[in-house]
Amino acid sequence: MNIGDMAEASGLPAKTIRYYEDIGLIRPHRGDNGYRVFTEADRQKLIFLSRSRSLGFSIEDCRSLLSLYDNRDRSSADVKNLAEEHLERIRVKIAELESLHRTLKHLIHKCHGDDRPECPILDDLAGA
């Protein structure tokens, strides 16, 4: 399967597939003509990567997950630990976003939004 076929089969753009190859997440075989030749195993890995990325795992997390996926002697505890660490990062990010939401909502509420030049939003951004 060539890269165009693989892009269609995996649902990933060819550019992303090339990037994943460049950083060593996948290693498709090269034919005598130098073109990439993808296998069903490559398709499965690309789908795995796509799903992992859609869950917010970093590239390095994906590298670890792929290593665990390929290792049949793995411990599921290792996979669970990685997922739990990611979940904690998500929890922290949600808390940060909720704080940002409260702050911005408060500033918007304080702003009259009229023709006056006074603006609590700009004052806050300026540290006043």
MIDRENKE-81720 format. One line per 5 residues: number of its first residue (from 1); their letters; for each residue z, y, x of C-alpha. Coordinates in Angstrom, 1 decimal. Layout:
BEGIN
NUM = A = Z/Y/X ~ ... $
! end
This chain:
BEGIN
1 = MNIGD = 0.0/0.0/0.0 ~ -0.9/3.4/1.4 ~ 1.2/6.6/1.1 ~ -0.5/7.8/-2.0 ~ 0.1/4.5/-3.8 $
6 = MAEAS = 3.7/4.5/-2.5 ~ 4.2/8.0/-3.8 ~ 3.1/6.9/-7.2 ~ 5.0/3.6/-7.2 ~ 8.3/5.2/-6.0 $
11 = GLPAK = 8.1/8.5/-7.9 ~ 8.6/10.5/-4.7 ~ 6.1/13.0/-3.2 ~ 4.2/11.9/-0.1 ~ 5.8/14.8/1.7 $
16 = TIRYY = 9.3/13.4/1.0 ~ 8.2/9.9/2.1 ~ 6.9/11.3/5.4 ~ 10.2/13.2/5.9 ~ 12.2/10.0/5.3 $
21 = EDIGL = 10.0/8.3/7.9 ~ 10.4/11.2/10.3 ~ 14.2/11.0/10.2 ~ 14.2/7.2/10.4 ~ 15.3/6.3/6.9 $
26 = IRPHR = 12.3/4.1/6.4 ~ 9.9/2.5/8.9 ~ 6.6/1.5/7.4 ~ 4.3/-0.6/9.4 ~ 1.3/1.1/10.9 $
31 = GDNGY = -2.1/-0.6/10.6 ~ -4.7/-0.8/13.4 ~ -6.2/2.4/12.1 ~ -2.8/4.1/12.4 ~ -2.3/4.5/8.7 $
36 = RVFTE = 1.1/3.7/7.1 ~ 1.2/0.4/5.3 ~ 4.1/0.1/2.8 ~ 5.6/-3.0/1.4 ~ 7.5/-3.8/-1.7 $
41 = ADRQK = 10.7/-3.6/0.4 ~ 9.7/0.0/1.4 ~ 9.2/0.8/-2.3 ~ 12.7/-0.6/-3.1 ~ 14.2/1.5/-0.3 $
46 = LIFLS = 12.5/4.6/-1.5 ~ 13.7/4.1/-5.0 ~ 17.2/3.5/-3.6 ~ 17.0/6.7/-1.7 ~ 15.7/8.7/-4.7 $
51 = RSRSL = 18.5/7.4/-6.8 ~ 21.1/8.1/-4.1 ~ 19.8/11.7/-3.6 ~ 19.8/12.3/-7.4 ~ 23.5/11.4/-7.3 $
56 = GFSIE = 24.0/14.0/-4.7 ~ 24.5/11.8/-1.6 ~ 23.7/13.6/1.6 ~ 21.0/12.3/4.0 ~ 23.7/10.9/6.3 $
61 = DCRSL = 25.4/9.2/3.3 ~ 22.0/7.7/2.4 ~ 21.7/6.5/5.9 ~ 25.1/4.7/5.6 ~ 24.3/3.4/2.2 $
66 = LSLYD = 21.0/2.0/3.3 ~ 22.7/0.3/6.3 ~ 25.2/-1.3/3.9 ~ 22.4/-2.2/1.5 ~ 20.5/-4.0/4.3 $
71 = NRDRS = 23.7/-5.7/5.6 ~ 24.4/-8.8/3.4 ~ 27.7/-9.3/5.3 ~ 28.9/-5.9/4.1 ~ 32.2/-5.4/2.4 $
76 = SADVK = 31.9/-3.8/-1.0 ~ 35.1/-1.9/-0.1 ~ 32.9/0.0/2.5 ~ 30.5/1.0/-0.2 ~ 33.3/2.0/-2.6 $
81 = NLAEE = 35.0/4.1/0.1 ~ 31.8/6.0/0.7 ~ 31.3/6.6/-3.0 ~ 34.9/7.7/-3.4 ~ 34.6/10.2/-0.6 $
86 = HLERI = 31.5/11.6/-2.2 ~ 33.2/11.8/-5.6 ~ 36.0/13.8/-4.0 ~ 33.5/16.2/-2.5 ~ 32.0/16.6/-6.0 $
91 = RVKIA = 35.5/17.2/-7.5 ~ 36.2/19.9/-4.9 ~ 32.8/21.5/-5.6 ~ 33.4/21.5/-9.4 ~ 36.8/23.2/-8.8 $
96 = ELESL = 35.0/25.8/-6.6 ~ 32.4/26.4/-9.3 ~ 35.0/26.7/-12.0 ~ 36.8/29.3/-10.0 ~ 33.5/31.2/-9.5 $
101 = HRTLK = 32.8/31.0/-13.2 ~ 36.2/32.4/-14.1 ~ 35.9/35.3/-11.6 ~ 32.4/36.2/-12.6 ~ 33.2/36.0/-16.3 $
106 = HLIHK = 36.2/38.3/-15.8 ~ 34.1/40.8/-13.9 ~ 31.4/40.8/-16.5 ~ 34.0/41.3/-19.2 ~ 35.4/44.3/-17.3 $
111 = CHGDD = 32.0/45.9/-16.9 ~ 31.1/48.3/-19.8 ~ 27.4/47.8/-19.2 ~ 26.5/51.3/-20.3 ~ 25.0/54.4/-18.7 $
116 = RPECP = 28.1/55.2/-16.6 ~ 27.9/54.7/-12.9 ~ 31.3/52.9/-12.6 ~ 30.8/49.2/-12.3 ~ 33.7/46.8/-11.6 $
121 = ILDDL = 31.3/44.1/-10.5 ~ 29.9/46.2/-7.7 ~ 33.4/47.5/-6.9 ~ 34.6/43.9/-6.5 ~ 31.6/42.9/-4.4 $
126 = AGA = 32.3/45.8/-2.1 ~ 35.9/44.7/-1.8 ~ 37.3/47.8/-3.5 $
! end
